[in-house]
């Protein structure tokens, strides 16, 4: 009688699967950043029309493409002028992407307390983003408009 042996998966296969999403996300963001550096969004229409600007209001992302382009040239003040929230959120986004990648690499699963803290931070962030959107569309907050 022949025995069918089941081979154990090669070492590192689980890690490779865990790393797929963070690496794909970081790679996609890297490619988008390179594209924004090479094709200047400061030129009108270079990346198409912004739907919210066409409707007459500034969304929280308006100026984000120009802000990323400015950051690739290390023009932080210009980037903040294009989209202040982007510049303020960038260190947090980099930290979260790095933590996700490190957790995926090590196989760490965060506990319920981490999820509760994340939920609170997400709620606060979305509230701040909504306030930023309203403020940048009011005369008092016109300095926040791109």
N, C-alpha and C positions, 0 to 999 in steps of 0.2 A: 504494500500500500504506500502510495506516495503521500508525503505530508506537505501541506502548503504552509510555508513559513510566511508570516507577515513581518515585513521589515519595519523597524522603527523609523519614523521620519528623520531625515538628516538633522543634525544639531543646527540650530539657528533658523529652521524653517518657521517656527512660531514667531520668532523675533522679526523675521522678514515680513510676515503678514501683518504684524502689529505696526511696523514702521511704514507700511505702504501709504496709509492715509496722511500722516504728518509730512512725509517726504513729498508726496504728490502736491499737497497744499503749499508747502514752502517752495517747491519748484515752480508751481503755477504763479505764485506771488512774485517770485524772482523774475520769471519771464515777463510778467506784466510790467514790472518795474523797469526792466531793460527796454521794453517796447515804449514805455512812457518817457524814458530818457532819450531814445532815438527819434521818436516822433513827437515833437513839442506840442503839448495841448494848449499852449498860449496862443497858437495860431488859430484864428477863428475857423471852426468847422473841421479841424484836423482829426477829430474823433467823433464827428457827427454833432447833432444838436442835443442839448439837455432838455428832456421833456418838461421838467418842472419849470425851468427858466423860460421855455416857450409858453408855458401857461401863466407866467408872470410872478412866480415865487421862487425863493431859494430853498431847496431841500437841504438836509444836513450833509449830503455828499457833494453839493455844488462847490466847485473849486478843488475837489479832492484830487483830480487828475493833475491839475496845475501844481498842487501842493506836493504830490509825489515827484513830479518832474523837478521842482525846486529843491527838494531834499536830495535828489540824485546829484545835484550840482552843489550841495552843501549850503544852500541859501535858506537857512532856517527861518529868518525873519520874513522872507518872501513867501515861504510855505505857510507860515502862520497867518499871513495876510490873505492867502488864498483860502485856507480852511483851518481855523484855529483848533477845532476839535480833532482833526487828523493829527496834527503835530502833538497835541497833548495826549492823545490815545496811543500814539506809535510805541512809546516804551512799554506800555501795558500789553499791547498786542504782541510785541516781540517777546516779552516775558512769557505770555501764555502759550505762544507757539513753541518756544524753547522747552517749557515745562511739559507740554503735550508730547514733544519728541522724546525727551528724557524719560518720561513715564512709559511711553511705548517701548523704548529701548530696554528698560529694566523690567517691564512687565508689571509695574506698580499700578494698582487699582485704588483710586481715591475713595475714602469712606463717606458715609452719609453727611458728616459735618462739613466736609469739603463741598459737597453738593448744595447744602443749605447756604453756605457762604457764597458760593457761585451764583445761586438764585438771587440772593440779596444784592450782590454786585451787579448782576444783569438788570435787575429792576431799577436800581439807582442809575445805571448807565443809560437805560432807555428813557428814564424820566429826564435826565440831564440833556439827552439828545433831543427830546421833544421840546424842552425849554429853549435850547439853542436854536432850534428851527423856528419857533415862534418869535424869539427875540431878534434873530437876524432878518426877519421880515417886517419888523416894526421900525418906525423912524428912530426910536431911541437906540436900537441895536443895529442901525445901518452900517456901523463900522465893522460888523461881523460878516456882512455880505461880501461875496468874492469880488 
